[in-house]
């Protein structure tokens, strides 16, 4: 659940930064927003990748697969 909230927050931030890039910005502001956009994309990619790895590990009977049986 927390992971879903984090992913949603990152997607919302990405959308917000994309919208800002469509407005009139100084070069300094544009660079800042682009940097933040790239950071948010990177964080979202890492989160999605880690979630995908957890699901794969659980399905393959990895070391944490017993946790899904407890929950």
C-alpha beads as a LAMMPS data file, in Angstrom:
LAMMPS data file: protein, C-alpha beads

71 atoms
70 bonds

1 atom types
1 bond types

-500.0 500.0 xlo xhi
-500.0 500.0 ylo yhi
-500.0 500.0 zlo zhi

Masses

1 110.0

Atoms # bond

1 1 1 0.000 0.000 0.000
2 1 1 2.797 2.398 0.844
3 1 1 4.481 1.486 -2.448
4 1 1 1.291 2.370 -4.316
5 1 1 1.169 5.728 -2.572
6 1 1 4.816 6.398 -3.402
7 1 1 4.279 5.480 -7.049
8 1 1 1.222 7.731 -7.210
9 1 1 3.158 10.612 -5.654
10 1 1 5.988 10.191 -8.173
11 1 1 3.514 10.056 -11.089
12 1 1 1.751 13.172 -9.818
13 1 1 5.078 14.998 -9.515
14 1 1 6.064 13.923 -13.023
15 1 1 2.772 15.231 -14.372
16 1 1 3.212 18.497 -12.468
17 1 1 6.748 19.021 -13.820
18 1 1 5.664 18.221 -17.391
19 1 1 2.937 20.821 -17.074
20 1 1 5.410 23.376 -15.720
21 1 1 7.702 22.800 -18.696
22 1 1 4.857 23.911 -20.964
23 1 1 4.763 27.308 -19.269
24 1 1 7.011 30.315 -19.635
25 1 1 10.112 29.714 -17.514
26 1 1 13.519 31.271 -17.240
27 1 1 16.407 29.074 -18.333
28 1 1 17.367 28.565 -14.675
29 1 1 13.817 27.508 -13.762
30 1 1 13.600 25.204 -16.782
31 1 1 16.860 23.488 -15.830
32 1 1 15.640 23.035 -12.272
33 1 1 12.300 21.555 -13.361
34 1 1 13.970 19.261 -15.900
35 1 1 16.375 18.035 -13.231
36 1 1 13.510 17.371 -10.815
37 1 1 11.533 15.629 -13.571
38 1 1 14.468 13.323 -14.281
39 1 1 14.874 12.598 -10.565
40 1 1 11.195 11.709 -10.209
41 1 1 11.319 9.451 -13.277
42 1 1 14.389 7.715 -11.902
43 1 1 12.790 7.192 -8.488
44 1 1 9.633 5.813 -10.085
45 1 1 11.656 3.441 -12.273
46 1 1 13.585 2.184 -9.234
47 1 1 10.351 1.670 -7.294
48 1 1 8.686 -0.204 -10.145
49 1 1 11.794 -2.315 -10.647
50 1 1 12.011 -3.234 -6.966
51 1 1 8.307 -4.127 -6.882
52 1 1 8.720 -6.244 -9.997
53 1 1 11.685 -8.033 -8.426
54 1 1 9.699 -8.718 -5.257
55 1 1 6.799 -10.186 -7.222
56 1 1 9.157 -12.322 -9.289
57 1 1 11.003 -13.500 -6.167
58 1 1 7.711 -14.387 -4.451
59 1 1 6.482 -16.325 -7.489
60 1 1 9.740 -18.223 -7.883
61 1 1 9.900 -19.279 -4.245
62 1 1 12.743 -16.950 -3.322
63 1 1 13.885 -16.258 0.221
64 1 1 10.965 -13.902 0.944
65 1 1 8.251 -16.051 -0.652
66 1 1 7.068 -17.249 2.752
67 1 1 6.082 -13.668 3.616
68 1 1 3.228 -13.704 1.110
69 1 1 1.788 -16.738 2.899
70 1 1 1.852 -14.919 6.250
71 1 1 -0.017 -11.819 5.054

Bonds

1 1 1 2
2 1 2 3
3 1 3 4
4 1 4 5
5 1 5 6
6 1 6 7
7 1 7 8
8 1 8 9
9 1 9 10
10 1 10 11
11 1 11 12
12 1 12 13
13 1 13 14
14 1 14 15
15 1 15 16
16 1 16 17
17 1 17 18
18 1 18 19
19 1 19 20
20 1 20 21
21 1 21 22
22 1 22 23
23 1 23 24
24 1 24 25
25 1 25 26
26 1 26 27
27 1 27 28
28 1 28 29
29 1 29 30
30 1 30 31
31 1 31 32
32 1 32 33
33 1 33 34
34 1 34 35
35 1 35 36
36 1 36 37
37 1 37 38
38 1 38 39
39 1 39 40
40 1 40 41
41 1 41 42
42 1 42 43
43 1 43 44
44 1 44 45
45 1 45 46
46 1 46 47
47 1 47 48
48 1 48 49
49 1 49 50
50 1 50 51
51 1 51 52
52 1 52 53
53 1 53 54
54 1 54 55
55 1 55 56
56 1 56 57
57 1 57 58
58 1 58 59
59 1 59 60
60 1 60 61
61 1 61 62
62 1 62 63
63 1 63 64
64 1 64 65
65 1 65 66
66 1 66 67
67 1 67 68
68 1 68 69
69 1 69 70
70 1 70 71
